[in-house]
Amino acid sequence: MKLRSFKIIFIGMIVLLLQSACTPWVILNQISSDQWMTIDSGSSIGQSFVADNAGLQAVQLFLAPKSGGDGNLTFHLRSEPTSKHDLAISRIPIQEINENRYYRFDFPHLTGSSAQYYYIFLEIDGTGSIQVGNGPAESYLNGAAYIDHQPIEAQLSFKLDYDRSVAMREIIRQIIPWMAGFLVLIILFAIPGWALLSLVWSEWSKQTWFLKLAISMGVSYALYILLVLYTSLFHLQLGIWYALLPAITGGIIITWRNKQKLPGTIEKRKIMLTIKQVVFRAGSLPDLVLVIILVILFLLRAWQMRGLDAPMWGDSVQHTAIVQLMIDHQGLFTNWQPYASYETFSMHFGFPLAAALYTWVTGTSSEQAVVFVGQFLSVLAAIALYPMAVRLANGNRWAGIFAVLAAGLLSPMPAFYINWGRYAQLAGQVIFPILLWMIWDVLKSTEATPGTAWHARFQWMKIILVGMALTGMVLCQFRMPYYLMAFLLAWILGWIITHWKLDPNAWLSGIISLVMIGIIGAALFIPWGLRLQNGNLLDVASMRAGQVQLIEIIRQDYLEWKNILFYVPLGMIIIACVGWVWALTKKAWLVVSIGLWIALMASIYSLMIINIPGAQFVDSFAVLIAIYIPVSFLVGYILGDFVNTITRWKYGKVIAVSAVIIIGLAGAWNQRNIARPNAYSMVTRPDLKAMAWIRAETPMSSRFLVEGFRAFWNTSVAGSDSGWWIPILAQRENTMPPQYALTDEMPIEKDYSQRLIDLVAQLEQTSLNSEIAIKLLCDYGITHVFIGQRQGMVGNYGDPLFTPAELETSQFYRLDYHQDRVYIFALNEADCGQ
């Protein structure tokens, strides 16, 4: 009877699935319709767009009757606004358009429509007229409305229909390259560290497989960074071999160390590893749950980047520029040309290196590598919490699972980093939790048998390796040492004092171990520290405002804490607080110290008052986007303890596993649309088409004026649409260098940076359609003016620097390119006296 019931349920689910596959998949692309345009015989109204999925089979447009007639409304689908070839045609009689609603134009589905650019237009054959609903120009990213095949500042109201089965098959096919790319990165980031740790880390073989994987990835990352740094000292630029040599060497070491175990292990697996044993063997359940969570997490991160043509917001510009320069130079570099006129490079390079490694191995473009590796590190940032969370919970693996679950699927951070391109801090936060685990292991190893001399307690290979990891973390993001020092201080106050008490040998060996780690890390950093002398970063770090102004700056900064629920969900905060109180009742002082750590991190910014160098870099925003780390530790601690208890019940394991998976799936569903290109994307498909035109139609000597605004108390400038990307995507010079270069590096011409800031300041007060502005542009050698699809409004809370309306009717400019909302004007050479 039970079997029959199961069969009925199973068959019913299959029927429902098949029925859902037959229904169309409708995407609401642009549904604002607060305005109307009229189309009649002899005119056309169109719209360009990018299809989200394969199987495009219909377009719905919001229409209303205007005047009756016997004509037909004809729908055309083409590949470009300039194309004369119809991919599809559909017709509706004018008489059938009798109310205000969406009307559907059907055509045979297009199998290869995913991520493709298209152009549709309507025209009337015969008599009659209708109204077409439209909305604001900024309501849709990847196209524009057209009248008589000319773009206008509006977007039609439209929906796209897809054949669900074709779309789903294409999404499933996309999973293969996504997972293949992630697998490449897992191999690169796991093998070198695993091999080294197996050689030098005592008790490595006793660790669980996932803890080994997590620690190995953090150590591998640091090894790659140090390898690139120290080979550059000898002018060795290894390119792809930076990726291959550590992985191959590590693979050889791992194989050699396990050569005697391998045949027997394979034979045992043939006999023993049945599904039943894997699932129900004592102690294996947490591992199985963890694997499921990681699969969900990797698929989610892949889905979040789907459809992005380039990484988002301003930080991504500098990351991509550095990646491309590393590819061009096969390693580290000093000169930013041809992408910017700067001759030093002293900023952290950990994240760009990771993206460059991926590009060397796979051939992916630098901009796509930044997106993909950024998403991979977003997963690693969650995985990296596992070892420390397990250790905080005295070996309870459920605590590690819940920490990964909280950071990866429940907290908006670090997933939201995809919108900001905040990848340098993300890279540092991959190594940071691993470093904490390693430091703790070193300190625990100094706790030898009572009576052992303090100098006999050191494990020097561990200390050296921890020092290497420290340097790697710092070279990912320079603010990370402040987080570490805050943690160590909280650790000493909250745990070490109560743990070591008055044991002089423990204190002496522990402090010396920490000092030696710091010395080794500092020594390994020296080559990059010398580079810092050539740039401006040290000057920026020591900048100081007046005392009154400084207090007001600090006060304003701490107001950001009012928005804490944007960074951490209220539910996680409540659970973390319960976990902290629970640790307090159990006298788990190391867990209790995490609360103190949060307070100390939050206080770092205020240290500007006593002139602590670099404290201004650890502002409230930087702390809030990293606060998921301590909160996830506390969440893991309390929930891990709870699940460890209920798994002793009769059906406790089933309840625990089901709950974790359901919570993980719910978190994934909640995060599926966390990428917000409408707010943060600078580069759209129309921009990429314009970049291709620039490469093909403008001289290499061209220089583009681009949109931007003054930033950081008017000490710098930032781009505000795709014009910022022109040097990378179109290989032409612009007036907006990457932020790292502008603020932290030395320009080739002494006053170059200040001149660019002054240019923006002057144009904020002067119309481009003026003789004063023309003289400015001529003095700066500008040949073209570029306005991107976002028209200077990304990250800009004021007015754009200039608008198309200023230039279209001007005698000083010639419109050379206009498609969708992208404009390219050429400055008339005669006006510069050429």
C-alpha positions in Angstrom: 0.0 0.0 0.0 2.8 2.4 0.9 4.6 1.6 -2.3 1.5 2.2 -4.4 0.9 5.6 -2.7 4.5 6.5 -3.4 4.1 5.6 -7.0 1.0 7.8 -7.3 2.7 10.7 -5.7 5.8 10.3 -8.0 3.7 10.0 -11.1 1.7 13.1 -10.1 4.9 15.1 -9.6 6.1 14.1 -13.1 2.8 15.1 -14.7 3.0 18.5 -12.9 6.6 18.9 -14.1 5.7 18.1 -17.7 2.8 20.5 -17.6 4.9 23.3 -16.2 7.5 22.7 -19.0 4.7 23.3 -21.6 3.7 26.6 -20.1 5.6 29.8 -21.3 8.1 31.5 -19.1 7.3 35.2 -19.0 9.9 37.7 -17.9 8.7 41.2 -16.9 11.5 43.2 -18.5 10.1 46.7 -18.5 6.5 47.2 -17.3 6.5 51.0 -16.6 4.0 52.6 -18.9 3.4 56.1 -17.7 3.6 57.6 -21.2 2.2 56.9 -24.7 3.5 57.1 -28.2 1.2 57.0 -31.3 2.0 54.8 -34.3 0.1 55.2 -37.6 0.6 54.3 -41.2 4.1 55.4 -42.5 5.8 55.4 -39.1 7.4 52.8 -36.8 8.1 52.3 -33.1 10.7 49.9 -31.9 12.7 48.6 -28.9 16.1 47.0 -28.6 16.7 44.4 -25.8 18.8 41.5 -24.7 17.0 38.1 -24.2 17.5 36.6 -20.8 17.0 33.0 -21.9 17.0 30.6 -24.8 13.7 29.8 -26.4 12.4 33.3 -27.0 9.0 32.7 -28.6 6.9 35.9 -28.1 7.1 39.5 -27.2 4.3 41.2 -25.3 3.8 45.0 -25.8 1.5 47.3 -23.9 -0.9 48.8 -26.4 -4.1 50.9 -26.5 -6.6 51.7 -29.3 -6.3 55.1 -30.9 -8.4 55.2 -34.1 -10.0 52.3 -35.9 -9.1 51.0 -39.3 -8.8 47.8 -41.4 -5.0 47.6 -41.2 -2.7 45.1 -39.5 -0.2 45.9 -36.8 3.0 44.1 -38.0 5.7 43.1 -35.6 9.3 42.6 -36.9 12.1 40.9 -35.0 15.7 41.7 -36.1 19.2 41.3 -34.8 20.1 45.1 -35.0 18.3 48.4 -35.5 20.4 48.7 -38.7 19.6 45.2 -40.0 17.2 44.7 -42.9 16.7 41.0 -42.3 13.6 39.8 -40.3 14.2 36.9 -37.9 10.4 36.7 -37.3 7.2 38.5 -38.3 3.9 38.5 -36.5 0.6 40.4 -37.2 -2.4 41.5 -35.2 -5.5 43.2 -36.9 -6.0 46.8 -35.7 -9.6 45.9 -34.8 -8.4 43.4 -32.2 -6.6 46.1 -30.2 -9.7 47.3 -28.3 -8.5 47.8 -24.7 -5.4 48.9 -22.8 -3.4 45.7 -22.1 -0.4 43.6 -23.2 -0.7 42.1 -26.6 1.4 39.0 -27.5 3.3 38.6 -30.8 4.2 35.0 -31.3 6.8 33.4 -33.5 8.7 30.1 -33.6 11.0 29.9 -30.6 14.7 30.9 -31.1 16.9 28.2 -29.6 20.0 30.4 -29.3 18.4 33.5 -28.0 20.0 33.4 -24.6 22.0 36.6 -23.9 21.5 37.8 -27.5 20.8 41.4 -28.6 17.6 42.0 -30.6 15.6 44.8 -32.1 11.8 44.8 -32.6 9.6 47.3 -34.2 5.9 47.8 -35.1 4.4 49.3 -38.2 0.9 49.5 -39.6 0.0 48.1 -42.9 -3.2 49.8 -44.0 -5.3 52.3 -42.0 -5.7 53.0 -38.3 -3.5 54.0 -35.4 -2.7 52.7 -31.9 -0.9 53.9 -28.8 2.2 52.2 -27.5 3.0 52.4 -23.8 6.5 53.4 -22.7 8.4 54.4 -19.6 11.5 56.3 -18.5 14.7 55.9 -20.4 16.5 54.5 -17.3 13.9 51.8 -16.6 15.7 49.2 -18.7 19.4 48.7 -19.1 20.1 46.9 -22.3 18.3 48.9 -25.0 16.1 51.8 -25.8 12.9 52.7 -27.6 13.1 53.8 -31.2 10.9 56.0 -33.5 11.4 55.4 -37.2 14.5 53.3 -36.4 16.2 56.2 -34.4 16.8 55.8 -30.7 14.9 58.0 -28.3 15.1 58.6 -24.5 12.4 56.1 -23.5 11.8 52.4 -23.1 8.7 50.6 -24.4 6.7 48.5 -21.9 7.4 44.9 -22.8 7.5 41.4 -21.6 9.5 38.5 -23.1 8.0 35.0 -23.4 10.2 31.9 -23.5 9.6 28.3 -24.3 10.1 26.9 -20.8 11.6 23.6 -21.8 14.1 25.2 -24.2 15.1 27.8 -21.6 15.5 25.2 -18.8 17.7 23.0 -21.1 19.9 25.9 -21.8 20.3 26.8 -18.1 21.2 23.2 -17.4 23.8 23.3 -20.2 25.2 26.5 -18.7 25.8 24.6 -15.4 28.5 22.5 -17.0 30.9 25.4 -17.8 30.1 27.1 -14.5 31.0 24.0 -12.5 34.0 23.3 -14.8 35.3 26.8 -14.0 34.8 26.4 -10.3 36.5 23.0 -10.4 39.5 24.5 -12.1 39.7 27.1 -9.3 39.2 24.4 -6.6 42.2 22.5 -8.0 44.4 25.6 -8.2 43.5 26.7 -4.7 43.5 23.3 -2.9 46.4 21.3 -4.2 49.5 23.5 -3.4 48.4 24.3 0.2 47.3 20.7 0.9 50.7 19.4 -0.2 52.7 21.9 1.8 50.5 21.4 4.9 50.9 17.6 4.7 54.7 18.1 4.8 55.0 20.6 7.7 51.8 20.7 9.7 51.8 18.2 12.5 48.6 16.2 13.0 47.5 17.2 9.5 46.5 13.6 8.7 44.1 13.7 11.7 42.0 16.5 10.4 38.7 16.0 8.6 38.7 16.2 4.8 36.7 19.4 4.7 38.8 21.2 7.3 41.8 20.2 5.2 40.2 21.6 2.1 39.3 24.9 3.7 42.8 25.4 5.3 44.5 24.4 2.1 42.7 27.0 0.0 43.7 29.8 2.3 47.3 28.7 2.4 47.4 28.1 -1.4 46.2 31.6 -2.0 49.0 33.0 0.2 51.6 30.8 -1.6 50.5 32.1 -5.1 50.8 35.7 -3.8 54.3 35.2 -2.4 55.4 33.3 -5.5 54.5 36.2 -7.8 56.0 38.7 -5.4 59.4 37.1 -5.0 59.8 35.9 -8.6 59.3 39.6 -9.7 62.3 40.5 -7.6 64.4 38.5 -10.0 62.5 39.8 -13.0 60.9 36.4 -13.6 57.5 36.8 -15.3 56.1 33.3 -15.4 52.6 33.9 -16.7 50.6 30.7 -16.9 53.3 28.9 -15.0 52.3 30.8 -11.9 49.2 28.7 -12.0 50.6 25.4 -13.2 53.9 25.0 -11.2 52.3 25.1 -7.7 49.5 22.8 -8.8 51.7 20.3 -10.6 54.3 20.3 -7.8 51.6 19.9 -5.1 50.0 17.1 -7.1 53.3 15.3 -7.2 53.9 15.7 -3.5 50.4 14.5 -2.6 50.7 11.5 -4.9 54.2 10.6 -3.6 53.1 10.8 0.1 50.1 8.6 -0.6 51.6 6.2 -3.2 51.5 3.2 -0.8 47.9 3.9 0.4 46.5 4.6 -3.1 46.0 1.0 -4.5 44.6 -0.3 -1.3 42.4 2.7 -0.9 41.0 2.3 -4.4 40.3 -1.4 -3.8 38.6 -0.7 -0.5 36.4 1.9 -2.1 35.2 -0.6 -4.7 34.0 -2.8 -1.8 33.0 -0.5 1.0 31.7 2.9 -0.4 28.1 2.0 -0.9 25.4 4.7 -0.7 24.2 3.2 2.5 27.6 3.5 4.2 28.2 7.0 3.0 24.9 8.3 4.1 24.4 6.3 7.4 27.9 5.7 8.6 28.5 7.2 12.0 30.0 10.7 11.7 29.5 11.0 8.0 26.1 12.9 8.1 27.6 16.4 8.7 29.9 15.9 5.7 27.0 14.9 3.5 25.0 17.9 4.6 28.0 20.2 4.0 28.4 18.9 0.4 24.7 19.6 -0.3 25.1 23.1 1.1 28.2 23.7 -1.1 26.5 22.5 -4.2 23.6 24.9 -3.5 26.1 27.7 -2.8 28.1 27.2 -6.0 25.0 27.1 -8.2 23.6 30.2 -6.5 26.8 32.2 -7.0 26.8 31.1 -10.7 23.2 32.1 -11.1 23.8 35.5 -9.5 26.4 36.5 -12.1 24.3 35.2 -15.1 23.7 37.9 -17.6 26.5 40.3 -16.5 28.6 41.5 -19.3 31.2 43.0 -17.0 31.7 43.4 -13.2 29.8 46.2 -11.5 30.6 49.5 -10.0 33.8 51.5 -9.6 36.1 49.1 -7.8 35.7 46.6 -10.7 37.4 49.1 -13.1 40.6 49.1 -11.1 40.6 45.3 -10.5 40.1 44.6 -14.2 42.8 47.0 -15.2 45.3 45.4 -12.8 44.3 41.9 -14.0 44.8 42.9 -17.6 48.1 44.5 -16.8 49.2 41.3 -15.1 48.2 39.3 -18.2 50.0 41.8 -20.5 53.2 41.7 -18.4 52.9 38.0 -17.4 53.2 39.0 -13.8 53.6 42.1 -11.7 54.2 45.5 -13.3 55.0 49.1 -12.5 53.8 51.1 -15.4 50.0 51.3 -16.0 50.2 52.2 -19.6 48.3 51.9 -22.0 45.4 51.9 -19.6 46.5 54.9 -17.4 49.5 57.3 -17.3 51.0 56.1 -14.0 54.4 54.6 -13.4 54.2 52.9 -10.0 52.1 50.0 -8.6 52.0 49.6 -4.9 48.4 48.6 -4.0 47.4 45.2 -2.9 47.2 42.6 -5.7 45.8 39.4 -4.1 42.5 39.5 -5.9 43.7 40.5 -9.3 46.3 37.7 -9.1 43.5 35.2 -8.5 41.6 36.5 -11.5 44.8 36.5 -13.6 45.5 32.8 -12.6 42.0 31.9 -13.9 42.6 33.9 -17.1 45.9 32.2 -17.8 44.5 28.7 -17.4 41.1 29.2 -19.2 41.7 32.1 -21.6 38.7 34.0 -20.1 38.7 37.8 -20.7 39.9 39.9 -17.8 36.5 41.4 -17.1 34.7 38.1 -17.1 37.4 36.6 -14.9 36.9 39.3 -12.3 33.2 38.4 -12.1 33.7 34.7 -12.0 36.6 34.6 -9.6 34.8 37.1 -7.4 31.9 34.7 -7.1 34.2 31.8 -6.4 35.9 33.8 -3.6 32.4 34.6 -2.3 32.0 30.8 -1.8 35.5 30.5 -0.3 34.8 33.3 2.2 32.0 31.1 3.6 34.0 27.9 3.5 36.9 29.6 5.2 34.7 30.0 8.4 34.4 26.3 8.8 37.7 25.4 10.6 37.5 28.2 13.1 33.8 27.6 13.8 34.5 23.9 14.5 37.3 24.8 16.8 35.2 27.4 18.7 32.7 24.6 19.2 35.3 22.1 20.4 35.1 20.0 17.3 31.4 20.1 16.6 31.1 20.0 12.8 27.5 21.1 12.9 28.8 24.5 14.1 31.0 24.7 11.0 28.1 23.8 8.8 25.9 26.5 10.3 28.7 29.1 10.0 29.0 28.3 6.3 25.3 28.3 5.9 24.9 31.7 7.6 27.7 33.4 5.7 26.9 31.8 2.3 23.1 31.6 2.1 21.5 33.6 4.9 23.6 36.8 5.2 23.5 39.3 2.4 27.2 39.8 2.9 29.5 38.7 1.3 27.1 37.8 -1.6 26.2 41.5 -2.1 29.9 42.3 -2.9 29.0 41.4 -6.5 27.3 44.7 -6.8 30.2 46.8 -5.5 33.1 44.9 -6.9 34.5 44.8 -3.3 36.7 42.0 -4.2 40.0 43.0 -2.5 38.4 42.9 0.9 36.7 39.7 0.0 40.0 38.1 -0.9 41.5 39.2 2.4 38.5 37.7 4.2 39.1 34.3 2.5 42.6 34.1 4.2 41.6 35.8 7.4 39.6 33.1 9.1 42.1 30.5 8.0 44.9 32.6 9.6 42.9 32.7 12.9 42.7 28.9 12.9 46.4 28.6 12.2 47.4 31.0 14.9 45.2 29.2 17.4 46.8 25.9 16.4 50.3 27.4 16.9 49.4 28.7 20.3 47.8 25.4 21.4 50.9 23.6 20.3 52.9 25.7 22.7 50.8 24.3 25.6 53.2 21.4 26.2 53.4 19.2 29.2 53.9 21.1 32.5 57.6 21.5 33.2 58.6 21.7 29.5 60.9 24.6 28.9 59.3 27.5 27.1 61.9 27.5 24.3 61.1 23.8 23.5 57.5 24.5 22.8 57.9 26.2 19.4 57.0 24.5 16.1 59.0 26.7 13.8 57.6 25.3 10.5 54.1 26.2 11.6 55.2 29.7 12.7 56.9 30.3 9.3 53.8 29.1 7.4 51.5 31.3 9.5 53.8 34.3 8.8 53.5 33.5 5.1 49.7 33.4 5.3 49.8 36.7 7.2 51.7 38.4 4.4 49.4 36.9 1.8 46.3 38.3 3.6 47.8 41.7 3.8 48.6 41.7 0.1 45.0 41.0 -0.6 43.7 44.0 1.4 45.8 46.4 3.5 43.1 46.9 6.1 43.1 43.3 7.1 45.8 43.7 9.8 43.5 46.0 11.7 40.9 43.3 11.9 43.5 40.8 13.0 44.9 43.0 15.7 41.4 43.7 17.0 40.7 39.9 17.2 44.0 39.2 19.0 43.4 41.9 21.6 39.9 40.5 22.2 41.3 37.0 22.3 43.9 38.0 24.9 41.3 39.9 27.1 38.5 37.3 26.7 40.2 34.0 26.6 44.0 33.8 27.0 44.0 35.6 30.4 41.5 33.0 31.8 43.1 30.1 30.0 46.8 30.7 30.6 46.3 32.4 33.9 49.6 32.8 35.7 51.6 30.1 33.7 54.8 32.1 32.8 55.9 29.5 30.3 52.6 29.6 28.5 52.7 33.4 28.3 56.3 33.6 27.3 56.0 30.9 24.5 52.7 32.3 23.3 53.8 35.9 23.1 57.0 35.0 21.4 55.1 32.8 18.9 52.9 35.8 18.1 55.8 38.1 17.8 57.7 35.7 15.5 54.6 35.3 13.3 54.5 39.1 13.0 58.2 39.4 12.3 58.1 36.8 9.6 55.1 38.3 8.1 56.7 41.8 8.1 59.9 40.5 6.7 58.1 38.8 3.8 56.2 42.0 3.2 59.4 44.1 2.9 59.7 43.9 -0.9 56.2 45.3 -1.3 56.8 47.8 1.5 59.7 49.2 -0.6 57.2 49.7 -3.4 54.9 51.6 -1.1 57.6 54.2 -0.8 57.2 55.0 -4.5 53.5 55.5 -4.4 51.1 57.9 -2.6 49.4 55.3 -0.3 51.6 56.1 2.8 50.8 59.8 2.4 47.1 59.0 2.2 47.3 56.8 5.2 48.9 59.6 7.3 46.5 62.3 6.2 44.8 64.1 9.1 42.0 66.6 9.3 41.6 69.3 11.9 40.4 68.1 15.3 36.9 69.7 15.1 36.4 68.5 11.6 37.8 65.0 12.5 35.2 64.5 15.3 32.4 65.5 12.9 33.7 63.1 10.3 33.8 60.2 12.8 30.3 61.1 14.1 28.9 61.0 10.6 30.7 57.7 9.9 29.2 56.0 12.9 25.7 56.9 11.7 26.1 54.1 9.2 25.5 51.6 12.0 21.8 52.6 11.9 21.7 50.6 8.7 23.1 47.4 10.3 20.0 45.4 9.2 21.0 45.9 5.6 24.3 44.1 6.3 23.1 41.4 8.7 19.5 40.1 8.9 17.7 40.7 12.2 17.2 36.9 12.7 21.0 36.3 12.5 21.6 39.1 15.0 19.2 37.6 17.4 20.6 34.1 17.1 24.1 35.5 17.4 23.2 37.3 20.6 21.6 34.2 22.0 24.8 32.3 21.1 26.9 34.9 22.9 24.8 34.7 26.0 24.9 30.9 25.8 28.7 31.0 25.6 28.7 33.3 28.6 26.7 30.8 30.7 29.0 28.0 29.7 32.1 30.1 30.3 33.3 29.5 26.8 35.5 32.6 27.0 36.9 32.4 23.5 33.4 32.5 22.0 32.5 35.4 24.4 35.6 37.3 23.2 33.9 37.5 19.7 31.5 40.1 21.0 34.5 42.1 22.2 36.1 41.7 18.8 33.1 43.3 17.1 33.3 46.3 19.5 37.0 46.7 18.9 36.6 46.5 15.1 33.9 49.2 15.3 36.2 51.4 17.3 39.2 51.4 14.9 37.9 54.3 12.9 37.8 56.5 15.9 41.6 56.0 16.4 42.1 58.7 13.8 41.8 61.1 16.8 45.1 59.9 18.1 46.6 59.8 14.7 46.9 56.1 14.1 48.0 55.7 10.5 45.5 54.0 8.2 42.6 54.0 10.7 40.6 56.0 8.2 40.5 53.0 5.9 38.6 50.9 8.5 35.4 53.0 8.4 32.0 51.7 9.5 31.1 50.5 6.1 34.3 48.4 5.9 33.5 46.8 9.3 29.8 46.3 8.6 30.4 44.4 5.3 32.8 42.1 7.2 30.6 41.7 10.3 29.1 38.5 8.9 32.3 36.7 10.0 31.9 37.1 13.8 28.1 36.9 13.6 28.3 33.6 11.6 30.7 32.2 14.2 28.2 32.9 16.9 25.3 31.6 14.9 27.3 28.4 14.1 28.2 28.0 17.8 24.6 28.1 19.2 22.9 26.2 16.3 25.6 23.6 16.2 25.2 23.0 19.9 21.4 22.7 19.4 21.6 20.3 16.5 24.2 18.2 18.3 21.6 17.7 21.0 18.6 16.9 18.8 20.5 14.4 16.7 20.4 12.1 19.8 16.7 11.9 19.4 15.0 9.1 17.6 14.3 11.1 14.5 16.7 13.9 15.3 19.1 13.3 12.4 16.2 13.4 9.9 14.9 16.6 11.4 18.4 18.2 11.5 19.3 17.4 7.9 15.9 18.4 6.6 16.0 21.7 8.4 19.5 22.6 7.2 18.7 21.8 3.6 15.3 23.6 3.7 16.9 26.7 5.3 19.7 26.6 2.7 17.3 26.4 -0.2 15.2 29.2 1.3 18.3 31.3 1.7 19.3 30.6 -1.9 15.9 31.6 -3.2 16.0 34.8 -1.2 19.5 35.6 -2.6 18.8 34.6 -6.2 18.3 38.3 -7.3 20.9 39.8 -5.0 22.9 41.1 -8.1 21.3 44.5 -8.9 22.6 45.7 -12.2 19.9 48.3 -12.5 21.6 50.2 -9.6 25.3 49.2 -10.0 26.1 48.1 -13.5 28.2 50.5 -15.6 28.7 48.3 -18.6 25.7 47.1 -20.6 25.3 45.4 -23.9 24.8 48.7 -25.8 28.0 49.9 -24.2 29.9 46.8 -25.4 28.6 47.5 -29.0 29.9 51.1 -28.7 33.3 49.8 -27.5 33.5 47.6 -30.6 32.7 50.6 -32.8 35.4 52.7 -31.0 38.0 50.0 -31.7 37.1 49.8 -35.3 36.4 53.4 -36.2 38.6 55.7 -34.2 42.4 56.3 -34.3 44.6 54.8 -31.6 45.5 58.4 -30.6 41.9 59.3 -29.7 41.3 60.6 -26.2 37.8 60.5 -24.7 36.1 62.9 -22.3 33.9 60.7 -20.1 31.3 61.2 -17.4 32.3 61.4 -13.8 32.3 63.4 -10.6 34.6 64.5 -7.8 34.8 62.2 -4.8 36.5 61.7 -1.4 36.0 65.3 -0.4 37.0 66.5 -3.8 40.5 64.9 -3.6 39.7 62.5 -6.5 37.4 61.8 -9.3 35.3 58.7 -10.3 33.6 57.6 -13.5 29.9 57.3 -13.6 29.1 55.2 -16.7 30.9 52.8 -19.1 33.2 55.6 -20.3 35.4 54.7 -17.3 36.0 51.4 -19.0 37.1 52.7 -22.4 40.9 52.0 -21.9 40.2 48.4 -21.0 37.4 47.6 -23.4 38.2 49.8 -26.3 42.0 50.4 -25.9 41.7 54.2 -26.1 42.7 56.8 -23.6 40.1 58.6 -21.4 40.0 61.3 -18.7 39.2 59.0 -15.8 42.0 56.6 -14.7 41.3 53.7 -12.3 40.8 54.9 -8.7 43.8 53.0 -7.3 46.1 54.7 -9.8 44.6 58.1 -9.3 44.7 58.2 -5.5 47.7 55.9 -4.6 50.2 55.9 -7.5 52.6 58.3 -9.1 51.7 59.8 -12.4 54.2 59.9 -15.3 53.5 63.7 -15.5 53.8 65.3 -12.1 50.6 67.2 -12.0 48.5 64.8 -14.1 46.2 63.6 -11.4 45.4 67.1 -10.2 44.8 68.3 -13.7 42.1 65.6 -14.2 40.5 66.6 -10.9 40.6 70.2 -12.0 39.1 69.3 -15.4 36.0 67.8 -13.7 35.7 70.7 -11.3 35.8 73.2 -14.2 33.3 71.2 -16.3 30.9 71.0 -13.3 30.7 74.8 -13.6 30.8 75.1 -17.4 28.6 73.8 -20.2 30.4 71.8 -22.9 28.7 74.0 -25.4 30.8 77.0 -24.5 34.1 78.4 -25.8 35.6 78.1 -22.4 34.9 74.3 -22.3 36.2 73.9 -25.9 39.5 75.5 -24.9 39.7 73.2 -21.9 39.1 70.1 -24.1 41.7 71.3 -26.6 44.2 71.9 -23.9 43.7 68.4 -22.6 44.0 66.9 -26.1 40.5 65.5 -26.0 39.2 64.3 -29.4 35.9 62.7 -28.5 33.1 62.9 -25.9 31.5 59.6 -24.7 28.1 59.2 -23.0 27.3 55.7 -22.0 24.0 53.8 -21.7 23.7 54.9 -18.0 24.5 58.5 -19.0 26.7 59.5 -16.1 24.3 58.4 -13.3 26.0 55.3 -11.8 27.0 56.1 -8.2 26.4 59.8 -9.0 23.9 61.5 -6.7 24.1 64.8 -8.5 23.7 65.8 -12.1 25.8 64.3 -14.9 28.8 66.2 -16.0 27.3 66.7 -19.4 24.2 65.6 -21.3 23.5 64.6 -25.0 21.2 67.7 -25.3 24.1 70.0 -24.8 26.1 68.5 -27.6 23.5 67.4 -30.3 22.8 71.0 -31.5 26.3 72.3 -30.8 28.5 73.6 -33.6 31.6 72.3 -31.8 30.7 68.6 -32.0 29.8 66.0 -34.6 27.6 63.1 -33.7 29.5 60.0 -34.9 27.6 57.2 -33.1 24.2 56.9 -31.5 22.7 53.6 -30.7 20.3 53.0 -27.8 21.3 55.5 -25.2 25.0 55.6 -26.1 26.4 58.7 -27.8 29.9 59.4 -29.2 30.7 62.9 -30.3 33.8 64.0 -32.1 35.3 67.4 -31.3 35.6 69.5 -34.5 39.3 69.7 -35.2 39.0 73.2 -36.6 37.9 74.5 -33.2 41.2 73.4 -31.7 43.2 75.1 -34.4 44.3 71.8 -35.9 
